[in-house]
Amino acid sequence: MSNRGGASGGEQILSRISQIAGMAAQVGLLGIEFIDLHLARLARRSPMTMPLLMFEITRRCNLSCQYCGYPRFYPDYGRELSTEEVRAILRDCVDLKTRIVSFGGGEPFMRPDFIEIVAFARSLGLNVHIDSNGTMIDEEVVGAIPDGADVTIIFSLDHPDADVNDRVRGPGSHAGVTRAARLLRELRPSISVGINCVVGSHNVDCLERMVELADGLGVGGISFLPLHANLQHQWRFGDDSCVPLVPADPETVHRAMLAATALARSRGLHTNSRRFNSMAAGGPKSRRAFQCWAGYLFGNIDPYGNLFPCYDIMDKASGVREVGLKAAWRGPGMERLRSRVRRCEADCVSSGAIEASLRMNPTIVASDPVQLIEDLRFFLGSGRSRR
């Protein structure tokens, strides 16, 4: 009997074996990088590799979220990197053995060359991660991004009800995300799709409904990010025109995140690690109890070519325009910034920085190995969990 419309049993087994072998290879490479990163920190030298690059490709945005400083409140350092300058940075990523390039903004699709940039990064063998508000992703854009497990697109969405979400994020933002997610599921099923949900007083009572929405859209993950006064939000936080969205009771946030992430896991969705949930609501003492790996495991580049560890340690001391990414990553300017990371005591609640840094702690990884497997599956593989 033929197996119409699908792979044969043998093909499915071979595909699964290939996926497992690929994941094992990734784990092996991660182990080598893990050792070098720890040695680099102990010796106070630059790492041989830069596993993750967070690339703020533009500060332009077509929305104006009520807690976000883009674009009006952020510093303007002049001309954005050109297409060719971005290409040069991505070529250096290959030499630095970069595994993931995470493009954000602003809204990255505001750049008319962004599809071209994504295609070039993929042609170099880089895994591409895109943070987007979804409003500019229509059928034409989806059609221009070939299908593949080397792309992850994360949409910003805060509330299951369009009217509440759009009052905070901007008109059409809810419809934009839901439309884009459905298009990607239909036309590009191999691309991993997720949702970032900023948690504040506007939505702390409906996080489980956000999980239901994500599950209904067929996306592969949902992360909950408590609104905070540091990193990207620092430029706007507390401004008179900024609606105060911070819940008065952090424990309420913690309970809501625990319930929502438990539901997400039960639905097979990638979500926050348990340790991040605890840190997000545990106050300064909890957050200072972990070691940040900004400037070692990952670096940040702004639209003007400045390389720095994180948005609490922004600096123009290490520019890639002048010397290239490899030289800047290994140069004295970046090492001076790393020394600030080692001394940093900021009450950081940045999901990207904390979640990545937690994976550098062998005790934490050993206590929850499933989280690492789900990370690899979502960001470097097949998207939605097969649970």
Buried (B, 14 or more C-beta within 10 A) or exposed (E): EEEEEEEEEEEEEEEEEEBEEBBEEBEEBBEEBBEBBBEBBEEEEBBBBBBBBBBBBBBBBBBBBBBBBBBBBBEEBEEBBEBEBBBBBBBBBEEBBBBBBBBBBBBBBBBEBBBBBBEBBBEEEBBBBBBBBBBBBBEEBBEEBEEEBBBBBBBBBBBBBBEBBBBBBBEBBBBBBBBBBBBBBEEBEBBBBBBBBBBBBBBBEBBBBBBBBBBEBBBBBBBBBBBBEBBBBBBBBEEEEBEBBBBEEBEBBBBBBBEBBBBBBEBBBBBBBBBBBBBBBBEEEBBBEBEBBBBBBBBBBBBBBBBBBBBBBBBBBBBBBEBBBBBBBBBEBBBEBBEBBEEBEBBBBBBBBBBBBBBBBEEBBEEBEEBBBBBBBBBBBBBBBEE
